[in-house]
Amino acid sequence: MLKLALGPVLYYWPRLTMFEFYQQVAESPVDIVYLGEVVCSRRHELRLPDWFDIAAMLRDAGKEVVLSTQALIESGAELTTMRKLCEAREFLVEANDFGAVRNLEGAGFIAGPHLNIYSEPTLAVLARQGARRWVAPLEMDRSAIATLLATQPAGMESEVFAWGRMPLAFSARCMTARNRNLPKDDCQFSCIDYPDGLVMDTREQKAFLVLNGIQTQSALCCNLVLAMPDMADMGINVLRISPQARDTLEVVAAFDKVRRGEWQPAHAAHVLEPMAPGGSCDGFWSGQPGMERSAALEEAI
């Protein structure tokens, strides 16, 4: 059976909101929970000890817990935090840059989506360094994933981003602060005012991207629920659901019902559509532009 993973919260939520959210996650049917600040080190509502406390609580609830490292390391302080995460051998760590890979060599780790694993040699190198599971890049299509699955090292698991606004890029500049004419170093923690990011429209008033601090996301929500039977047949092990400000646990429940055979994927796609921020898309899976919607998804919703 496919495993369900809850990705790290990519937005800046208040401290109490985070603790309440993970208390609910502990009672949910997700198998794996990723924790940590992946986007920006200025987000200080939760400190490292808080993440460890949440990790212990989720582990006691029977979840596999993974600590995620920051994707773009820009300072000595961020490097120190990354090293502390990598030294916490009590939990698995998801490496989101190759500095973390080096610190985790031989320890066993998850090769995160921001490592951009596109080729068999890259996957083989990461396996030799200790990777236990790899997460496919967001824009990787079905055929490319199938090619890597056919030759992936024995014992390695695979994971696909199946729900959520897609992280597309990182920048040294904070675009959320720039939107308010603030410098990055005096951003006034603007991201906390946008629990699902700040939507950026085209001149035609069509939602195009989402600004999330130094991260740029898709405005549409990736929804691969229709591909679940195909993914299981391909040998994919884990589906990742990215948290959002509303309906995250309802999304988890829908994916869980599909994997258990209680719902048909098309029914789930219809139920999930109102929960998709900005509407759903699945273009990357079939090798099309990411914001495209397949005919099957269009019919289902």
C-alpha positions in Angstrom: 0.0 0.0 0.0 1.2 3.5 -0.8 2.4 5.5 2.3 1.2 9.0 2.9 3.7 11.7 4.0 2.9 15.2 5.2 5.5 17.6 3.9 7.0 20.4 6.0 4.9 23.5 6.5 6.2 25.9 3.9 4.5 29.0 5.3 5.0 31.1 8.4 2.3 30.2 10.9 1.9 31.5 14.5 3.4 29.3 17.2 0.1 28.1 18.7 -1.3 27.3 15.2 1.7 25.1 14.6 1.4 23.2 17.8 -2.4 22.7 17.4 -1.9 21.6 13.8 0.6 18.9 14.7 -1.6 17.7 17.6 -4.2 17.0 14.9 -1.7 15.4 12.6 -0.8 12.9 15.3 -4.4 11.5 15.1 -4.4 11.5 11.3 -3.7 8.5 9.0 -0.4 9.9 7.6 2.5 7.5 7.9 5.4 10.0 7.7 5.7 13.6 8.9 8.4 16.0 7.7 9.2 18.8 10.1 11.3 22.0 10.1 11.9 25.3 8.4 12.7 24.8 4.8 12.2 28.3 3.5 13.6 31.1 5.7 15.6 31.1 8.9 14.1 34.5 10.0 10.9 32.6 10.8 11.4 32.2 14.6 7.9 31.2 15.9 9.4 27.7 16.5 13.0 27.1 17.5 15.0 24.0 17.1 14.0 22.6 20.5 10.4 23.1 19.6 10.8 21.0 16.5 12.4 18.2 18.5 9.5 18.3 21.0 7.0 18.0 18.1 9.1 15.2 16.6 9.0 13.3 19.8 5.3 13.7 20.2 4.6 12.5 16.6 7.0 9.5 17.1 5.1 8.5 20.2 2.0 8.6 18.1 3.5 6.1 15.7 4.6 8.4 12.9 7.9 8.2 11.1 9.4 11.6 11.7 11.8 13.3 9.3 13.6 16.6 10.0 13.9 18.8 6.9 16.9 21.1 6.3 16.7 24.5 4.7 16.8 24.5 0.9 18.9 27.7 0.5 21.8 28.2 2.9 23.0 31.8 2.9 24.7 32.5 6.3 26.9 31.0 8.9 24.0 30.8 11.4 21.9 28.8 8.8 24.8 26.5 8.3 25.1 25.9 12.1 21.4 25.1 12.3 21.7 22.7 9.4 24.6 20.9 11.1 22.7 20.6 14.3 19.8 19.0 12.5 22.2 16.6 10.8 23.7 15.7 14.1 20.4 14.8 15.6 20.6 11.1 14.7 17.5 10.4 16.8 15.4 11.2 13.7 15.9 10.8 10.0 16.8 14.0 8.1 15.7 15.2 4.7 18.7 16.8 2.9 17.5 19.7 0.7 21.0 20.9 -0.3 24.3 19.1 -0.9 25.9 20.6 2.1 23.4 18.6 4.2 24.2 15.5 2.1 27.8 15.8 3.0 27.1 16.2 6.7 24.8 13.1 6.6 27.0 10.9 4.6 26.8 7.3 5.9 24.1 8.2 8.4 21.0 7.4 6.3 18.9 10.3 5.0 16.1 11.3 2.7 17.2 13.0 -0.6 14.7 15.9 -0.7 13.0 17.4 -3.8 15.4 20.4 -3.9 18.4 18.2 -4.7 17.1 18.0 -8.3 17.6 14.3 -8.9 17.1 13.8 -12.7 19.5 11.1 -13.6 20.5 7.5 -12.7 24.2 8.5 -11.9 23.0 11.2 -9.4 20.7 8.7 -7.7 23.5 6.1 -7.5 25.8 8.6 -5.9 23.2 9.6 -3.3 22.6 5.9 -2.5 26.3 5.4 -1.9 26.3 8.3 0.5 23.4 6.8 2.5 20.1 8.0 0.9 17.2 5.7 1.8 14.5 7.5 -0.1 14.5 10.1 -2.9 11.8 12.7 -3.7 11.3 13.4 -7.3 11.6 17.0 -8.5 8.2 18.7 -8.9 8.4 19.0 -12.6 9.6 15.4 -13.3 7.0 13.6 -15.5 5.8 10.0 -15.2 8.1 8.6 -17.9 11.2 10.2 -16.4 10.3 8.9 -12.9 9.6 5.4 -14.3 13.1 5.4 -15.9 14.8 6.1 -12.6 12.6 3.6 -10.8 13.7 0.9 -13.2 17.3 1.3 -12.2 17.2 2.8 -8.6 19.5 1.0 -6.1 18.1 -1.9 -4.2 16.4 -1.0 -1.0 15.8 2.6 -1.9 12.3 4.1 -1.7 10.8 6.7 -3.9 8.4 9.6 -3.1 6.3 11.9 -5.3 4.8 15.3 -4.5 1.0 14.6 -4.9 -0.8 17.6 -3.4 -0.2 21.2 -2.8 1.1 24.4 -4.3 4.3 23.5 -6.0 7.6 25.0 -4.8 9.2 26.2 -8.0 12.2 28.4 -7.1 14.2 30.1 -4.3 15.9 33.5 -4.4 18.3 35.4 -2.2 15.7 38.3 -2.2 12.5 38.1 -0.2 9.7 39.0 -2.6 7.0 39.1 0.2 9.1 41.9 1.9 9.7 43.6 -1.5 6.0 43.7 -2.1 5.8 45.9 1.0 8.9 48.0 0.0 10.8 46.5 2.9 14.4 45.1 2.8 14.9 41.5 3.5 16.8 42.2 6.8 13.9 44.3 8.1 11.0 42.3 6.6 8.9 42.8 9.8 8.1 39.1 9.4 5.6 39.9 6.7 5.0 36.2 5.7 3.0 35.6 8.8 0.2 37.7 7.3 -0.1 35.3 4.4 -0.8 31.7 5.8 -1.0 30.3 2.2 1.4 32.8 0.6 0.8 35.9 -1.4 -0.9 35.3 -4.8 0.6 37.2 -7.7 -1.8 37.9 -10.7 -1.0 38.6 -14.3 -2.1 41.8 -15.9 -5.2 39.9 -17.0 -6.0 39.4 -13.3 -5.3 35.6 -13.5 -3.5 34.0 -10.6 -0.1 33.0 -11.8 2.4 32.5 -8.9 2.5 32.6 -5.1 5.2 34.6 -3.2 6.2 32.9 0.0 9.2 34.8 1.3 12.3 33.8 -0.7 10.3 30.9 -2.3 8.1 31.1 -5.4 5.2 28.6 -5.7 2.6 27.8 -8.3 -0.7 29.5 -7.8 -2.6 26.3 -8.7 -2.5 23.2 -6.5 -0.9 20.0 -7.8 -3.4 17.2 -7.5 -2.2 13.7 -8.5 -5.0 11.7 -6.8 -6.1 10.3 -10.2 -2.6 8.8 -10.7 -2.6 6.9 -7.4 -3.3 3.4 -8.9 -0.7 4.0 -11.6 1.9 5.1 -9.0 1.3 2.0 -6.9 1.8 -0.2 -10.1 5.0 1.7 -10.9 6.4 0.9 -7.5 6.4 4.4 -6.0 6.4 4.1 -2.2 5.3 7.4 -0.8 3.0 10.3 -1.8 3.6 13.7 -0.3 0.9 16.1 0.7 2.0 19.7 1.4 0.2 21.4 4.3 -2.0 24.4 3.7 -3.9 26.8 6.0 -7.2 25.0 5.6 -8.4 21.5 4.9 -5.1 19.7 5.1 -6.4 16.8 7.2 -9.4 16.5 4.9 -7.0 16.2 2.0 -5.1 13.5 3.9 -8.4 11.6 4.6 -9.4 11.7 0.9 -6.0 10.3 -0.2 -6.2 7.6 2.5 -9.7 6.5 1.3 -8.4 6.1 -2.2 -5.4 4.0 -1.2 -7.6 1.8 0.9 -10.0 1.3 -2.0 -12.9 3.0 -0.2 -13.1 5.8 -2.9 -12.5 5.8 -6.6 -9.8 8.4 -7.6 -12.3 10.3 -9.7 -14.7 10.8 -6.8 -11.8 11.9 -4.6 -10.7 14.4 -7.3 -14.2 15.9 -7.3 -14.3 16.1 -3.5 -10.8 17.6 -3.3 -11.4 20.4 -5.9 -12.9 22.9 -3.4 -10.0 22.3 -1.1 -7.4 23.2 -3.8 -6.1 26.8 -3.3 -6.5 28.5 -6.7 -7.8 25.3 -8.3 -6.1 22.1 -9.3 -3.6 21.1 -12.0 -1.6 18.0 -12.9 0.3 19.0 -16.1 3.8 18.0 -15.0 2.9 14.4 -14.4 2.0 13.9 -18.1 4.9 16.0 -19.4 2.8 19.1 -20.0 3.2 22.6 -18.6 2.6 22.3 -14.8 -0.4 24.6 -14.8 -2.3 22.5 -17.3 -5.1 20.2 -16.3 -5.5 16.8 -17.9 -8.7 15.8 -19.6 -9.3 13.2 -16.9 -8.9 15.7 -14.1 -11.1 18.2 -15.9 -13.9 15.6 -16.3 -13.5 14.4 -12.6 -13.9 17.8 -11.0 
